[in-house]
Amino acid sequence: MFTPDTKVASPGNIVEFERNEIMFKGKVIPSQCQRSVIVDLTIMDNLDEIDFEYDRTVVAHENYRILS
């Protein structure tokens, strides 16, 4: 089971999150969001294999874990 962090990510951090039982990893990009981050998913090698329409997504702070 996925356990999110309590930390808040900054632009440039790599985060991991789960959506529809699929694990995603991406790089946080600069935004004006206060309760969430925008994540660029293009760093994922298997993004084309996952049926996900966009290469960026918004993730609430309580739904991700910081990897680096």
N, CA, C and O of each residue as an XYZ file, in Angstrom:
272
protein
N       0.835     -1.178      0.000
C       0.000      0.000      0.000
C       0.887      1.251      0.000
O       1.916      1.287      0.675
N       0.494      2.244     -0.738
C       1.245      3.487     -0.868
C       1.007      4.378      0.344
O      -0.132      4.585      0.762
N       2.110      4.909      0.909
C       2.020      5.824      2.048
C       2.638      7.160      1.665
O       3.852      7.233      1.470
N       1.839      8.228      1.551
C       2.369      9.554      1.192
C       3.205     10.166      2.307
O       3.136      9.742      3.460
N       4.000     11.175      1.940
C       4.805     11.964      2.876
C       3.949     13.036      3.533
O       2.819     13.295      3.121
N       4.511     13.648      4.558
C       3.883     14.840      5.130
C       4.658     16.085      4.707
O       4.277     17.202      5.055
N       5.748     15.894      3.954
C       6.569     17.010      3.481
C       5.944     17.636      2.238
O       5.149     17.002      1.545
N       6.310     18.881      1.965
C       5.824     19.593      0.779
C       6.973     19.681     -0.222
O       8.066     20.131      0.123
N       6.732     19.258     -1.448
C       7.756     19.248     -2.488
C       7.994     20.640     -3.056
O       7.110     21.497     -3.037
N       9.193     20.846     -3.555
C       9.594     22.088     -4.219
C       9.871     21.796     -5.682
O      10.104     20.643     -6.045
N       9.851     22.828     -6.539
C      10.193     22.601     -7.945
C      11.556     21.923     -8.064
O      12.525     22.309     -7.411
N      11.599     20.912     -8.907
C      12.818     20.142     -9.108
C      12.825     18.818     -8.368
O      13.567     17.908     -8.738
N      12.004     18.693     -7.320
C      11.917     17.430     -6.590
C      11.273     16.359     -7.465
O      10.431     16.654     -8.312
N      11.682     15.119     -7.246
C      11.053     13.974     -7.889
C      10.078     13.389     -6.870
O      10.449     13.110     -5.730
N       8.829     13.207     -7.293
C       7.800     12.675     -6.401
C       7.185     11.425     -7.004
O       7.266     11.184     -8.208
N       6.576     10.647     -6.142
C       5.892      9.426     -6.539
C       4.482      9.484     -5.972
O       4.281      9.929     -4.842
N       3.508      9.038     -6.752
C       2.117      9.017     -6.292
C       1.376      7.899     -6.984
O       1.823      7.364     -7.998
N       0.239      7.557     -6.419
C      -0.575      6.482     -6.974
C      -1.891      7.051     -7.485
O      -2.531      7.868     -6.823
N      -2.279      6.609     -8.663
C      -3.568      7.018     -9.226
C      -4.142      5.817     -9.978
O      -3.480      5.244    -10.843
N      -5.361      5.446     -9.648
C      -6.027      4.296    -10.274
C      -5.183      3.031    -10.175
O      -5.081      2.260    -11.129
N      -4.576      2.830     -8.995
C      -3.757      1.655     -8.690
C      -2.493      1.560     -9.545
O      -1.907      0.484     -9.663
N      -2.069      2.671    -10.140
C      -0.833      2.730    -10.929
C       0.104      3.718    -10.247
O      -0.311      4.813     -9.868
N       1.365      3.331    -10.092
C       2.360      4.218     -9.494
C       2.948      5.121    -10.579
O       3.354      4.647    -11.641
N       2.989      6.411    -10.305
C       3.551      7.402    -11.204
C       4.742      8.067    -10.528
O       4.800      8.163     -9.302
N       5.692      8.524    -11.341
C       6.839      9.260    -10.836
C       7.045     10.450    -11.761
O       6.927     10.322    -12.980
N       7.353     11.612    -11.182
C       7.560     12.786    -12.016
C       8.312     13.877    -11.293
O       8.586     13.795    -10.095
N       8.639     14.903    -12.059
C       9.400     16.037    -11.544
C       8.443     17.200    -11.293
O       7.638     17.549    -12.158
N       8.535     17.796    -10.108
C       7.695     18.937     -9.751
C       8.174     20.157    -10.530
O       9.365     20.468    -10.545
N       7.231     20.845    -11.178
C       7.576     22.038    -11.943
C       7.013     23.276    -11.239
O       6.050     23.173    -10.479
N       7.605     24.432    -11.486
C       7.141     25.656    -10.819
C       5.666     25.955    -11.126
O       5.207     25.798    -12.257
N       4.947     26.385    -10.099
C       3.536     26.771    -10.266
C       3.140     27.671     -9.104
O       3.899     27.845     -8.151
N       1.962     28.231     -9.195
C       1.421     29.075     -8.138
C       0.459     28.307     -7.228
O      -0.221     28.908     -6.396
N       0.400     26.997     -7.381
C      -0.499     26.168     -6.578
C      -0.088     26.220     -5.106
O       1.100     26.208     -4.784
N      -1.082     26.278     -4.220
C      -0.792     26.316     -2.789
C      -1.086     24.987     -2.101
O      -0.418     24.635     -1.129
N      -2.059     24.259     -2.583
C      -2.445     22.995     -1.952
C      -2.035     21.774     -2.761
O      -2.390     20.646     -2.417
N      -1.287     22.000     -3.837
C      -0.897     20.905     -4.711
C       0.352     21.290     -5.502
O       0.839     22.417     -5.412
N       0.859     20.330     -6.278
C       2.001     20.573     -7.159
C       1.634     20.100     -8.560
O       0.754     19.257     -8.733
N       2.313     20.649     -9.546
C       2.169     20.166    -10.915
C       3.374     19.276    -11.183
O       4.516     19.672    -10.950
N       3.109     18.071    -11.674
C       4.148     17.074    -11.865
C       4.291     16.747    -13.350
O       3.313     16.416    -14.020
N       5.523     16.843    -13.852
C       5.860     16.481    -15.227
C       6.199     14.999    -15.244
O       7.174     14.582    -14.619
N       5.414     14.204    -15.946
C       5.558     12.751    -15.952
C       6.495     12.231    -17.035
O       6.701     11.022    -17.134
N       7.063     13.110    -17.843
C       7.880     12.659    -18.978
C       9.167     11.945    -18.554
O       9.848     11.365    -19.400
N       9.512     11.976    -17.266
C      10.705     11.252    -16.819
C      10.444      9.748    -16.705
O      11.383      8.965    -16.553
N       9.173      9.344    -16.778
C       8.829      7.918    -16.681
C       9.154      7.215    -17.987
O       8.754      7.666    -19.060
N       9.880      6.109    -17.892
C      10.230      5.330    -19.086
C       9.012      4.654    -19.708
O       8.959      4.470    -20.924
N       8.044      4.286    -18.890
C       6.882      3.533    -19.376
C       5.617      4.384    -19.511
O       4.513      3.838    -19.514
N       5.750      5.682    -19.622
C       4.565      6.547    -19.715
C       3.716      6.217    -20.941
O       2.489      6.286    -20.874
N       4.341      5.865    -22.045
C       3.588      5.513    -23.251
C       2.766      4.241    -23.067
O       1.718      4.082    -23.693
N       3.235      3.342    -22.217
C       2.534      2.077    -21.985
C       1.322      2.253    -21.078
O       0.376      1.468    -21.139
N       1.352      3.287    -20.238
C       0.242      3.556    -19.322
C      -0.814      4.362    -20.075
O      -0.487      5.301    -20.801
N      -2.061      3.997    -19.899
C      -3.147      4.696    -20.583
C      -3.488      5.982    -19.819
O      -4.488      6.049    -19.103
N      -2.624      7.010    -19.990
C      -2.800      8.295    -19.310
C      -2.673      9.373    -20.367
O      -1.651      9.435    -21.050
N      -3.675     10.225    -20.526
C      -3.724     11.155    -21.662
C      -2.727     12.297    -21.617
O      -2.367     12.830    -22.666
N      -2.272     12.686    -20.449
C      -1.446     13.883    -20.328
C      -0.048     13.560    -19.810
O       0.163     12.536    -19.161
N       0.906     14.449    -20.105
C       2.262     14.240    -19.587
C       2.540     15.100    -18.360
O       3.648     15.083    -17.823
N       1.520     15.863    -17.911
C       1.583     16.626    -16.665
C       0.281     16.421    -15.913
O      -0.771     16.189    -16.511
N       0.368     16.510    -14.587
C      -0.833     16.356    -13.781
C      -0.682     17.121    -12.471
O       0.430     17.453    -12.061
N      -1.793     17.394    -11.827
C      -1.805     18.088    -10.537
C      -1.997     17.039     -9.446
O      -2.854     16.162     -9.552
N      -1.182     17.147     -8.394
C      -1.259     16.197     -7.284
C      -1.300     16.980     -5.971
O      -0.439     17.824     -5.721
N      -2.289     16.702     -5.143
C      -2.409     17.360     -3.842
C      -1.230     16.965     -2.955
O      -0.696     15.861     -3.068
N      -0.833     17.884     -2.068
C       0.316     17.642     -1.199
C       0.181     16.351     -0.376
O       1.175     15.674     -0.112
N      -1.033     16.020      0.020
C      -1.208     14.833      0.856
C      -1.231     13.516      0.072
O      -1.455     12.452      0.649
N      -0.997     13.592     -1.261
C      -1.099     12.378     -2.090
C       0.201     11.950     -2.744
O       0.178     11.080     -3.614
N       1.322     12.521     -2.366
C       2.593     12.102     -2.969
C       3.671     11.886     -1.920
O       3.537     12.274     -0.759
N       4.749     11.250     -2.374
C       5.923     11.004     -1.542
C       7.137     11.567     -2.298
O       7.281     11.328     -3.497
N       7.996     12.302     -1.613
C       9.192     12.877     -2.232
C      10.277     11.817     -2.305
O      10.630     11.209     -1.294
N      10.808     11.595     -3.509
C      11.896     10.632     -3.697
C      13.259     11.314     -3.650
O      14.216     10.767     -3.104
N      13.340     12.510     -4.225
C      14.610     13.263     -4.182
C      14.355     14.723     -4.480
O      15.290     15.524     -4.492
